[in-house]
Structures are given as C-alpha cells and as structure tokens.
C-alpha cells in the first residue's frame, strides 16, 4: 500500500513537471498573460494596496454617518491632495538630484579615486587588473540598466494616464462597495462551506490591512532613518537616495539591500572613510529595523518565518519583478490562512 502511494506521488510530480515544461513552450500564452497582468492585475494590485491604506480613514467617515460614496470620494480626494502636496514640495528637488546623479555615477567610474591606490598596492602581489576591468564593465552595464529602467519608468508614468485612471476608478469602487464583497462572495459559496469562507475572508482582511499599513510604516521609517544617516555622514543626493529606499522598502527584506547599491558606489568613490561610515550607517539602520521598527509596526500579524519571506520575495522578483515581490508575501499569507482553516474544517468534520 505504501509503495502504491509513493508511486502515485512520483507520477503526480512527473506530470506536474511535464505540464510546466509544456507550458514553457507556449510563448504566445506567456505574452497573453503578460498583457493581462499589465493591463488588469497590476492596476488591481496597486488599487488594493491603496484601498487598505485608505480603509481606516474611509471607515472613520462612514462611522460619522456619511454615505459610502461620499466617504470614498473624501478619502480619495484627501489622498490625492496629500500626494500632490508632497510632490510639489519634494518633487523639484528630487528631479534636480535625479538629473545630477547619472553624471556623478559616470564620473565615479571614470575618475581616479582612493580605491585605485589600494588596487595598485594589491597588484604587486596579485594580478587583479583583468578583474578590475571586468568589474568596471559590469558596473557600467548595471548603472546603464538602472538609468534606462528609471527613464523608462518615468516615461511610462507620464504616458499611462489610462492605467492611472483605471487605478483611481477601481480604488473608488473598492472604498465605496468593498464592504459588500464578503456577503456577495458568501452568497456564491455552498452552505456547508460558508463558515469556512467567512472565517477565511475575515482573517485575510485583517492580515492584508496589517501588512499594507505596517509595510508602509516600515518603508517610511527606513527612508527617514537612512536620510538622517546620509546627512550625518555626508552622502550627496540624500533626499533622492532615501526616496529610492522608501519605494524599495515596500519589498520585504531585499528592498533595503537593493536600495544600498548606488550609495555604496558613491561611497567607494569618496574613499575608505566614507565606506566605513556607510557600512556603520547601514548596520545601525538595519538593526533598528529588525529589532525596533518591524516588531513595533508589524508585530506578529503575518506569522511567516523570515526565511520563508526571503524565498518568496526572491522567487517573485525572478518571476514577475518588483510588483510581484510586493504581492508575494500577502498572497502567501492569505493562502496559508485558507489552508489552515481548511485543515481545521476537515478535522472538525472527521470528529463530528
């Protein structure tokens, strides 16, 4: 009997890999899925994120007796007003820094700097000239990729009014009619599974709220701490670099490390002293994040092991990029809630 189970398991695994292999050969399906993701799922994910971010404010308006449509309009208007205000205050300065940083990074690669002195000493013992040239080429390519990615992002951001409009429309209806979703879903659920579905939806809603608000707080705290650190040690373009940290801070664990790439290159150009200062700043901020910020803001709401988070984020980045990395953890948390509740339901059913 046990041999039959092992055989069935092996056959199932083999069929799974076969399906994945066949699916990988269907390139037109990939293209269709990419188009669907960009046209619908990406705006939906962004809209859901802002929905949970604005939900506490929207709930306050509803508790004050306002209609759901008016509450949704007020919440959305306040969010847009805050965003435009922040953009008007910091936007000009950030754009100015953004225009200057590619030139600074190019100068860093081309000019002589203190690191060259260290390399000259090392070449007396080790032939690392080829290694240095290869590293320089890789760095140039990486910086060009970053620059083109940012420029492409700006171009897309300025030319995708339809996507922005779609996000605002979805967000408005989520704020206005989001409370109806649970009841509507339960009416479509068979009677014997309604208790399971109700519990899963309630817990998922709580986890998503905690994640979005908590991750926003973590990202903002990281940006503020690293901005202060950059100002203290004298890293140029502190506001721009800390803004990048804020955006990447929404990606758990790896986002902060990615945001340190450009500051590290700048620190290398400024000498060993700045490298040490930046390393100390990074260690202090990372320690405060892990020991103070994340436990205080996130608590144990997600109940996911950090190693699981890391694997989820890395896998999501490889498959779908930064947006998938941001969505991977909450999607996993919701699936985990569903499977745990399903297991409890099956146990209860067996006992009864």
C-alpha positions, 0 to 999 in steps of 0.5 A, a space after each residue: 500500500 505504501 509503495 502504491 502511494 509513493 508511486 502515485 506521488 512520483 507520477 503526480 510530480 512527473 506530470 506536474 513537471 511535464 505540464 510546466 515544461 509544456 507550458 514553457 513552450 507556449 510563448 504566445 500564452 506567456 505574452 497573453 498573460 503578460 498583457 493581462 497582468 499589465 493591463 488588469 492585475 497590476 492596476 488591481 494590485 496597486 488599487 488594493 494596496 491603496 484601498 487598505 491604506 485608505 480603509 481606516 480613514 474611509 471607515 472613520 467617515 462612514 462611522 460619522 454617518 456619511 454615505 459610502 460614496 461620499 466617504 470614498 470620494 473624501 478619502 480619495 480626494 484627501 489622498 490625492 491632495 496629500 500626494 500632490 502636496 508632497 510632490 510639489 514640495 519634494 518633487 523639484 528637488 528630487 528631479 534636480 538630484 535625479 538629473 545630477 546623479 547619472 553624471 556623478 555615477 559616470 564620473 565615479 567610474 571614470 575618475 581616479 579615486 582612493 580605491 585605485 591606490 589600494 588596487 595598485 598596492 594589491 597588484 604587486 602581489 596579485 594580478 587583479 587588473 583583468 578583474 578590475 576591468 571586468 568589474 568596471 564593465 559590469 558596473 557600467 552595464 548595471 548603472 546603464 540598466 538602472 538609468 534606462 529602467 528609471 527613464 523608462 519608468 518615468 516615461 511610462 508614468 507620464 504616458 499611462 494616464 489610462 492605467 492611472 485612471 483605471 487605478 483611481 476608478 477601481 480604488 473608488 469602487 473598492 472604498 465605496 462597495 468593498 464592504 459588500 464583497 464578503 456577503 456577495 462572495 458568501 452568497 456564491 459559496 455552498 452552505 456547508 462551506 460558508 463558515 469556512 469562507 467567512 472565517 477565511 475572508 475575515 482573517 485575510 482582511 485583517 492580515 492584508 490591512 496589517 501588512 499594507 499599513 505596517 509595510 508602509 510604516 516600515 518603508 517610511 521609517 527606513 527612508 527617514 532613518 537612512 536620510 538622517 544617516 546620509 546627512 550625518 555622514 555626508 552622502 550627496 543626493 540624500 533626499 533622492 537616495 532615501 526616496 529610492 529606499 522608501 519605494 524599495 522598502 515596500 519589498 520585504 527584506 531585499 528592498 533595503 539591500 537593493 536600495 544600498 547599491 548606488 550609495 555604496 558606489 558613491 561611497 567607494 568613490 569618496 574613499 575608505 572613510 566614507 565606506 566605513 561610515 556607510 557600512 556603520 550607517 547601514 548596520 545601525 539602520 538595519 538593526 533598528 529595523 529588525 529589532 525596533 521598527 518591524 516588531 513595533 509596526 508589524 508585530 506578529 500579524 503575518 506569522 511567516 518565518 523570515 526565511 520563508 519571506 526571503 524565498 518568496 520575495 526572491 522567487 517573485 522578483 525572478 518571476 514577475 519583478 518588483 510588483 510581484 515581490 510586493 504581492 508575494 508575501 500577502 498572497 502567501 499569507 492569505 493562502 496559508 490562512 485558507 489552508 489552515 482553516 481548511 485543515 481545521 474544517 476537515 478535522 472538525 468534520 472527521 470528529 463530528 
